Amino acid sequence: MEQQSLSSAPLPAACRQRGAVLLFALIMLVVLTIAAVALVRSVDTANLLTGNLAFKQTTIQLADVGVEAATSNLAAILASSSDDKFPAGCSNECIYYPTGFTNEDAKGVPTSITWSSVPTVTGLTLPSGYSVQYVIDRLCEGPAPVTDIVGKCFSEGSLSGGSKKAGAAKFTAAATIYYRVTIRVAGPRATETYVQAILNR
């Protein structure tokens, strides 16, 4: 019986292209997957940035709470003692200092304060996850007690007034002393804002 020799006949063009199409489809699938992952990560990053910006804006708005609390408490603090830490004999960080802070960063925020020991503002309804703290320092050069208010403190000197008539009574007002309030507002995602305000009495 005569055997026929098998010869390798060339494949039709359609058969040769099927492998190329499969390879191209796999490459495109990988590219589309990478693009989809990048898009998801971009959206997540945008949402994270938007959320952080919202938290930051909230802390700035809540700084007003600290200013109002410090303003309302300053009269009671000064009535207690203007040359002692307040509350008197406080063992942790106090909320009032009779002399100005000497250790500050480039923005004027006192670096000698341990904020974890400063009491938070209470009695107000704050958004969940936020806390407000403040310290007041009288803008005077130390050490305490400061007796030369006009010479040692940042103040407006005594004001005199009255009639210009010779021999008429003259009235003198006490010097206005300035106080600096440093407010710290802490929020979610380690958001932290410092705001300072100047009060006078």
C-alpha positions as CSV (number, residue, x, y, z in Angstrom):
1,M,0.0,0.0,0.0
2,E,1.4,3.3,-1.0
3,Q,1.7,5.8,1.8
4,Q,1.1,9.4,1.0
5,S,3.6,11.9,2.5
6,L,2.0,14.6,4.6
7,S,3.1,17.9,3.5
8,S,2.7,21.0,5.7
9,A,0.3,23.1,3.7
10,P,0.1,26.8,4.6
11,L,-2.9,27.7,6.8
12,P,-5.5,30.0,5.4
13,A,-5.1,33.7,6.2
14,A,-8.2,33.7,8.4
15,C,-6.7,31.0,10.7
16,R,-3.4,32.9,11.1
17,Q,-5.3,36.1,12.2
18,R,-7.2,34.5,15.0
19,G,-4.2,34.3,17.3
20,A,-3.3,38.0,16.6
21,V,-6.8,39.1,17.4
22,L,-6.7,37.2,20.7
23,L,-3.4,38.8,21.7
24,F,-4.6,42.3,20.7
25,A,-7.8,41.8,22.7
26,L,-5.8,40.7,25.8
27,I,-3.6,43.8,25.6
28,M,-6.6,46.1,25.2
29,L,-8.2,44.4,28.2
30,V,-5.1,45.1,30.4
31,V,-5.0,48.7,29.2
32,L,-8.7,49.2,30.0
33,T,-8.3,47.6,33.4
34,I,-5.4,49.9,34.3
35,A,-7.4,53.0,33.1
36,A,-10.4,51.9,35.2
37,V,-8.2,51.5,38.3
38,A,-6.6,54.9,37.7
39,L,-10.0,56.5,37.3
40,V,-11.3,55.0,40.6
41,R,-8.2,56.1,42.4
42,S,-8.6,59.6,41.0
43,V,-12.2,59.9,42.1
44,D,-11.2,58.6,45.6
45,T,-8.4,61.2,45.9
46,A,-10.8,64.0,44.8
47,N,-13.4,62.9,47.4
48,L,-10.6,62.7,50.1
49,L,-9.4,66.2,49.2
50,T,-12.9,67.6,49.2
51,G,-13.6,66.0,52.6
52,N,-10.4,67.4,54.1
53,L,-11.2,70.9,52.8
54,A,-14.7,70.7,54.4
55,F,-13.2,69.6,57.7
56,K,-10.7,72.5,57.5
57,Q,-13.4,75.1,56.8
58,T,-15.4,73.8,59.7
59,T,-12.5,74.2,62.1
60,I,-12.0,77.8,60.9
61,Q,-15.7,78.5,61.5
62,L,-15.6,76.9,65.0
63,A,-12.7,79.2,66.0
64,D,-15.3,81.9,66.6
65,V,-16.6,79.7,69.4
66,G,-13.2,80.0,71.1
67,V,-13.0,83.7,70.6
68,E,-16.5,84.2,72.1
69,A,-15.7,81.9,75.1
70,A,-12.4,83.7,75.8
71,T,-14.1,87.1,75.5
72,S,-16.9,86.2,78.0
73,N,-14.4,84.6,80.4
74,L,-11.8,87.3,80.4
75,A,-13.8,89.6,82.7
76,A,-14.1,86.8,85.3
77,I,-10.4,85.9,84.9
78,L,-9.3,89.5,85.5
79,A,-11.7,89.9,88.4
80,S,-10.0,86.8,90.0
81,S,-6.4,88.0,89.6
82,S,-4.7,89.7,86.8
83,D,-1.2,88.6,87.8
84,D,-1.7,85.0,88.5
85,K,-2.3,82.0,86.2
86,F,-5.9,81.1,85.9
87,P,-7.4,79.1,87.5
88,A,-5.2,79.9,90.4
89,G,-2.7,77.2,91.1
90,C,-3.7,75.2,88.0
91,S,-1.5,72.1,87.8
92,N,-1.8,71.5,84.0
93,E,-1.8,74.1,81.3
94,C,-3.7,77.2,82.3
95,I,-6.1,79.3,80.2
96,Y,-4.7,82.7,81.2
97,Y,-1.1,83.9,81.5
98,P,-0.3,87.4,82.9
99,T,2.7,87.8,80.6
100,G,3.2,87.2,76.9
101,F,4.6,83.9,75.6
102,T,8.2,84.0,74.7
103,N,8.4,80.6,72.8
104,E,6.5,80.9,69.6
105,D,6.7,79.5,66.1
106,A,7.0,81.6,63.0
107,K,3.2,82.2,62.9
108,G,3.1,83.3,66.5
109,V,1.5,80.1,67.9
110,P,3.0,79.4,71.4
111,T,5.1,76.3,71.4
112,S,5.4,76.0,75.2
113,I,1.8,75.0,75.5
114,T,0.9,71.3,75.9
115,W,-2.5,71.4,74.2
116,S,-3.5,68.0,75.4
117,S,-3.6,69.5,79.0
118,V,-5.6,72.6,78.1
119,P,-9.3,72.3,79.0
120,T,-11.7,72.3,76.1
121,V,-14.6,74.7,75.7
122,T,-17.7,73.1,77.3
123,G,-21.4,73.9,77.4
124,L,-21.7,74.3,73.6
125,T,-23.0,71.9,71.0
126,L,-20.2,71.2,68.6
127,P,-20.2,68.9,65.6
128,S,-19.1,65.4,66.3
129,G,-15.4,64.9,66.4
130,Y,-14.4,68.6,67.0
131,S,-13.0,70.2,70.1
132,V,-12.1,73.9,70.8
133,Q,-9.4,75.1,73.2
134,Y,-8.0,78.5,73.9
135,V,-5.3,80.3,76.0
136,I,-5.1,84.0,76.8
137,D,-1.8,85.8,77.4
138,R,-1.6,89.4,78.4
139,L,0.8,91.2,76.1
140,C,3.2,92.2,78.9
141,E,6.9,91.6,79.4
142,G,7.6,89.5,82.5
143,P,8.2,88.5,85.1
144,A,4.9,88.6,87.0
145,P,3.6,90.5,88.8
146,V,3.7,93.4,86.3
147,T,3.4,96.7,88.1
148,D,4.4,99.1,85.3
149,I,1.4,98.4,83.0
150,V,2.1,101.3,80.7
151,G,5.8,100.6,80.4
152,K,5.8,96.8,80.3
153,C,2.6,96.0,78.5
154,F,1.3,96.6,74.9
155,S,-1.3,99.2,75.7
156,E,-2.8,102.5,74.9
157,G,-1.7,105.1,77.4
158,S,-4.0,107.0,79.7
159,L,-6.5,109.2,77.9
160,S,-7.2,112.6,79.2
161,G,-10.0,114.9,78.3
162,G,-12.3,117.6,79.5
163,S,-12.8,121.2,78.9
164,K,-10.1,123.4,77.3
165,K,-11.0,126.2,79.6
166,A,-8.2,127.2,82.0
167,G,-8.7,125.7,85.4
168,A,-11.5,123.3,84.3
169,A,-11.6,119.8,85.5
170,K,-9.7,117.2,83.5
171,F,-10.7,113.5,83.2
172,T,-8.3,110.7,82.9
173,A,-9.2,107.2,81.7
174,A,-7.3,104.1,82.6
175,A,-4.9,102.6,80.1
176,T,-6.3,100.0,77.7
177,I,-4.4,96.7,77.9
178,Y,-4.3,94.2,75.1
179,Y,-4.7,90.4,75.4
180,R,-3.9,87.8,72.8
181,V,-6.2,84.8,72.4
182,T,-4.8,81.7,70.7
183,I,-7.6,79.2,69.7
184,R,-6.9,75.6,68.7
185,V,-9.7,73.7,66.9
186,A,-9.1,70.0,66.3
187,G,-11.3,67.9,64.0
188,P,-11.6,64.6,62.2
189,R,-8.7,63.2,60.1
190,A,-6.1,65.0,62.3
191,T,-7.4,68.4,61.1
192,E,-6.0,71.2,63.2
193,T,-6.5,75.0,63.0
194,Y,-4.9,77.8,65.0
195,V,-6.5,81.2,65.1
196,Q,-5.4,84.3,67.1
197,A,-7.4,87.3,68.1
198,I,-6.5,90.5,70.1
199,L,-8.8,91.7,72.9
200,N,-8.6,94.8,74.9
201,R,-9.8,95.8,78.4
